[in-house]
Amino acid sequence: MTVPGGTTAPLTLLRADGDVPVDISRIPAREAAERELSKPMYHENDPNLLQRGLDRFWEWVDDLFGAASGATPGGVVGLVAIVLVVLALLAALWWRLGTPHRSPGTAGDSLFADGLRTADEHRAAAARHATTGDWNQAVQERMRAIVRSLEERVLLEPRPGRTADEAAAEAGRSLPTHADDLRLAARTFDDVTYGGRTADEPAYRRIEALDNALERTRPTLDTASPGAPS
């Protein structure tokens, strides 16, 4: 509304009783409108916080792939081809190298984690697990039986925290004809204990046969561990 002299009259929004106009300046009017629009009735169909977060995430993914495809020869098709090649290379490396092993001495890698038991006790536990088809536990107990037996024969010095790999390497020096089999047994133990792999009966039988063979094998005295019988 314009009054004589060119000035603009204040915005009239409401009328009081008796049709007397009530003028509200612009700032209070804006605040009143904001309060009105903040009422829940106007936001019943708005997306919730999770939906808004997902929408933002997918927008980010779309922008990321759009930028990558724009910088890749062949666009989206070229980007997909590169991703597939990388995945194939990773799969080939995993197949070739197998499960990565923990470095020696890492906490939790100790061969014996449940207290001191004799070699025969470990063998009996392995046999029980083999009877029920629990090949992972059978492999673990039979490997423990091998190492404990070598300690009882003083071919290995008893040492807390020793890993299967360390035991195999040390025993291989005094039992060189079985060094490769010892390393393979230790690898199998690590795969089922730390690598998430599943053992089978042939794997257990190989370690069982190695245990029996070691019992009949005399050490090479010039390379035996300190304390080995002369």
DRENZA-976330 format. One line per field, with one value per residue (C-alpha): residue number from 0; residue in one letter; x, y, z. Coordinates in pm, 1 decimal. Example, Ala and Ser with C-alpha at 12.3 -4.5 7.8 and 13.67 -1.06 7.14 Angstrom:
num: c(0_1)
residuo: c(A_S)
X: c(1230.0_1367.0)
Y: c(-450.0_-106.0)
Z: c(780.0_714.0)
***
This chain:
num: c(0_1_2_3_4_5_6_7_8_9_10_11_12_13_14_15_16_17_18_19_20_21_22_23_24_25_26_27_28_29_30_31_32_33_34_35_36_37_38_39_40_41_42_43_44_45_46_47_48_49_50_51_52_53_54_55_56_57_58_59_60_61_62_63_64_65_66_67_68_69_70_71_72_73_74_75_76_77_78_79_80_81_82_83_84_85_86_87_88_89_90_91_92_93_94_95_96_97_98_99_100_101_102_103_104_105_106_107_108_109_110_111_112_113_114_115_116_117_118_119_120_121_122_123_124_125_126_127_128_129_130_131_132_133_134_135_136_137_138_139_140_141_142_143_144_145_146_147_148_149_150_151_152_153_154_155_156_157_158_159_160_161_162_163_164_165_166_167_168_169_170_171_172_173_174_175_176_177_178_179_180_181_182_183_184_185_186_187_188_189_190_191_192_193_194_195_196_197_198_199_200_201_202_203_204_205_206_207_208_209_210_211_212_213_214_215_216_217_218_219_220_221_222_223_224_225_226_227_228_229)
residuo: c(M_T_V_P_G_G_T_T_A_P_L_T_L_L_R_A_D_G_D_V_P_V_D_I_S_R_I_P_A_R_E_A_A_E_R_E_L_S_K_P_M_Y_H_E_N_D_P_N_L_L_Q_R_G_L_D_R_F_W_E_W_V_D_D_L_F_G_A_A_S_G_A_T_P_G_G_V_V_G_L_V_A_I_V_L_V_V_L_A_L_L_A_A_L_W_W_R_L_G_T_P_H_R_S_P_G_T_A_G_D_S_L_F_A_D_G_L_R_T_A_D_E_H_R_A_A_A_A_R_H_A_T_T_G_D_W_N_Q_A_V_Q_E_R_M_R_A_I_V_R_S_L_E_E_R_V_L_L_E_P_R_P_G_R_T_A_D_E_A_A_A_E_A_G_R_S_L_P_T_H_A_D_D_L_R_L_A_A_R_T_F_D_D_V_T_Y_G_G_R_T_A_D_E_P_A_Y_R_R_I_E_A_L_D_N_A_L_E_R_T_R_P_T_L_D_T_A_S_P_G_A_P_S)
X: c(0.0_136.4_51.4_87.6_457.0_564.1_617.7_504.5_264.0_344.9_208.2_-143.8_-191.4_-456.8_-763.3_-855.8_-1210.3_-1418.4_-1218.8_-939.9_-631.7_-320.6_8.6_302.0_642.9_844.4_1075.6_800.0_597.1_884.0_931.2_561.3_574.7_879.9_704.8_400.4_602.1_797.9_485.8_495.4_187.6_396.4_673.1_483.0_604.3_965.9_1231.4_1375.3_1737.6_1848.4_1685.6_1847.2_2184.9_2143.8_2040.7_2354.1_2570.5_2438.1_2476.5_2841.2_2891.7_2731.0_2955.9_3262.2_3192.4_3101.2_3436.4_3626.0_3450.4_3519.2_3891.2_3902.6_3939.6_3613.9_3405.2_3196.8_3277.4_3648.7_3614.9_3427.8_3692.0_3971.5_3789.4_3741.0_4109.4_4216.8_3982.4_4117.5_4476.0_4390.7_4222.2_4525.6_4763.1_4545.8_4538.3_4913.1_5030.5_4757.2_4645.7_4886.9_5057.8_5102.8_5456.1_5628.4_5566.9_5232.6_5003.2_4767.1_4994.5_5123.7_5098.4_4985.8_4703.8_4534.1_4801.8_5066.0_4970.3_5178.9_5221.0_5006.6_4728.1_4732.9_4727.5_4428.1_4245.3_4326.2_4189.3_3864.3_3816.3_3895.6_3632.0_3364.1_3492.8_3614.0_3921.7_4025.0_4058.6_4216.4_4484.9_4557.6_4591.1_4809.3_5046.1_5066.9_5142.7_5433.0_5590.0_5534.2_5688.0_5996.7_6023.8_5989.9_6268.3_6480.6_6497.7_6328.7_6384.2_6048.2_5969.9_5642.5_5491.6_5655.7_5457.1_5403.0_5628.1_5908.9_5880.5_5889.4_6195.8_6385.5_6290.5_6383.6_6747.9_6777.9_6538.7_6632.5_6464.4_6130.2_6190.4_5953.6_5678.2_5717.6_5679.8_5370.1_5217.9_5282.0_5126.3_4815.4_4793.8_4815.0_4555.9_4290.4_4380.9_4430.7_4337.6_3975.9_4027.1_3873.0_4080.9_3978.8_4065.8_4362.6_4521.6_4486.1_4617.6_4930.9_5008.7_4927.0_5166.9_5434.7_5392.6_5434.3_5736.2_5906.7_5869.4_6082.5_6339.1_6669.3_6796.9_7101.8_7327.5_7557.8_7263.3_7044.2_6912.7_7105.8_7029.1_6965.4_7085.5_7425.5)
Y: c(0.0_346.1_666.2_1022.4_1117.4_776.6_580.5_224.2_151.5_-137.2_-479.0_-534.9_-904.6_-916.9_-724.6_-695.0_-694.6_-420.1_-446.3_-228.7_-312.8_-440.1_-359.3_-601.9_-495.9_-721.7_-889.9_-998.1_-1112.2_-1328.3_-1478.2_-1553.6_-1728.0_-1933.4_-2044.8_-2142.7_-2341.9_-2520.6_-2697.4_-3080.7_-3078.6_-2926.0_-3192.2_-3517.8_-3638.5_-3519.9_-3798.0_-3907.7_-3856.5_-4200.4_-4150.1_-3808.5_-3957.4_-4235.5_-3986.6_-3781.1_-4094.7_-4213.5_-3862.6_-3874.0_-4220.1_-4101.0_-3792.8_-4007.2_-4253.4_-3971.0_-3802.7_-4134.1_-4233.1_-3889.4_-3932.8_-4294.8_-4387.0_-4545.0_-4375.0_-4598.1_-4912.8_-4846.7_-4787.1_-5115.0_-5300.7_-5158.1_-5257.6_-5613.3_-5642.0_-5524.5_-5775.4_-6054.8_-5965.6_-5963.5_-6303.3_-6443.3_-6315.6_-6462.6_-6799.4_-6794.6_-6674.6_-6817.5_-6671.7_-6408.7_-6526.6_-6322.4_-6221.5_-6438.5_-6329.6_-6164.1_-6187.6_-6481.5_-6685.0_-6909.7_-7277.0_-7375.7_-7163.2_-7395.0_-7486.5_-7757.3_-8101.2_-8399.1_-8512.6_-8819.1_-8599.6_-8388.1_-8703.3_-8836.4_-8505.5_-8511.8_-8863.8_-8764.0_-8470.7_-8691.5_-8941.8_-8669.2_-8523.4_-8200.1_-8181.8_-7828.4_-7920.4_-8252.5_-8079.7_-7829.2_-8092.5_-8318.5_-8031.0_-7953.1_-8318.7_-8305.0_-7999.3_-8123.4_-8459.5_-8285.6_-8087.7_-8406.6_-8562.3_-8249.7_-8181.3_-7849.8_-7633.4_-7560.3_-7195.4_-7014.2_-6821.7_-7029.4_-7033.9_-7332.9_-7178.4_-7122.5_-7477.2_-7621.7_-7417.1_-7512.8_-7881.7_-7893.6_-7825.3_-8140.3_-8345.6_-8230.6_-8522.7_-8400.5_-8025.4_-7979.5_-8184.5_-7985.4_-7657.4_-7790.0_-7902.6_-7561.6_-7394.3_-7610.2_-7528.6_-7154.8_-7175.6_-7333.9_-7140.1_-6788.6_-6796.4_-6905.5_-7212.9_-7554.8_-7868.5_-8207.8_-8567.1_-8593.7_-8287.2_-8443.3_-8779.5_-8614.4_-8455.3_-8779.4_-8969.4_-8704.0_-8740.7_-9116.4_-9082.0_-8832.4_-9072.4_-9322.3_-9071.9_-9004.9_-8648.1_-8532.2_-8474.0_-8211.3_-7978.7_-8069.3_-7798.7_-7715.9_-7977.5_-8254.3_-8597.8_-8704.1)
Z: c(0.0_-101.1_85.0_-34.1_-56.2_-203.5_121.1_164.7_443.1_683.5_584.2_721.1_807.2_1070.6_1185.2_1548.9_1682.2_1522.3_1192.6_1327.1_1119.3_1299.9_1129.6_1152.8_1030.6_801.6_1057.4_1298.1_997.0_873.7_1219.0_1240.5_901.9_1005.3_1323.3_1123.3_867.6_1141.0_1263.0_1220.7_998.4_717.5_741.7_769.0_429.0_459.7_433.3_767.0_871.0_747.4_409.7_372.1_462.8_206.8_-57.9_8.6_0.5_-333.6_-473.6_-363.4_-520.9_-843.3_-851.1_-778.5_-1059.3_-1290.2_-1227.7_-1260.1_-1581.4_-1726.9_-1661.4_-1784.1_-2152.2_-2262.7_-1995.1_-1768.8_-1970.1_-1937.2_-1562.9_-1514.2_-1716.4_-1500.1_-1179.7_-1309.3_-1402.7_-1056.0_-887.6_-1108.4_-1015.0_-644.1_-675.9_-858.8_-590.3_-315.3_-494.5_-557.1_-217.3_2.9_333.5_468.3_784.6_1095.4_1178.9_1440.2_1793.7_1728.9_2029.4_1997.4_1764.2_2041.5_1950.7_2298.9_2432.9_2682.9_2934.2_2957.0_2824.1_2715.5_2356.0_2424.0_2564.0_2247.4_2034.1_2226.5_2178.9_1806.0_1774.7_1947.8_1710.1_1410.0_1521.8_1510.1_1182.6_1341.1_1121.3_1216.6_1584.4_1492.3_1283.2_1559.8_1830.8_1616.0_1535.8_1905.2_1970.8_1724.0_1886.5_2240.4_2149.4_2011.7_2334.9_2541.1_2332.8_2394.0_2021.1_2086.5_2388.8_2558.4_2496.9_2577.9_2287.7_2013.8_1688.2_1461.7_1194.4_1443.1_1576.7_1224.7_1129.3_1446.4_1425.3_1056.2_1144.0_1354.1_1138.7_786.8_609.3_744.9_714.7_420.8_585.6_906.1_717.6_538.3_868.0_1021.5_716.4_751.4_1122.4_1049.1_771.6_992.4_1308.4_1173.4_804.3_831.5_614.8_673.5_704.5_569.0_651.4_408.4_569.2_912.1_796.4_653.9_990.4_1171.7_943.2_1002.9_1378.7_1354.9_1125.8_1357.2_1647.3_1454.6_1325.3_1498.4_1481.4_1289.1_1586.4_1437.2_1370.9_1668.1_1891.9_2208.7_2465.7_2212.7_2325.1_2205.6)
***
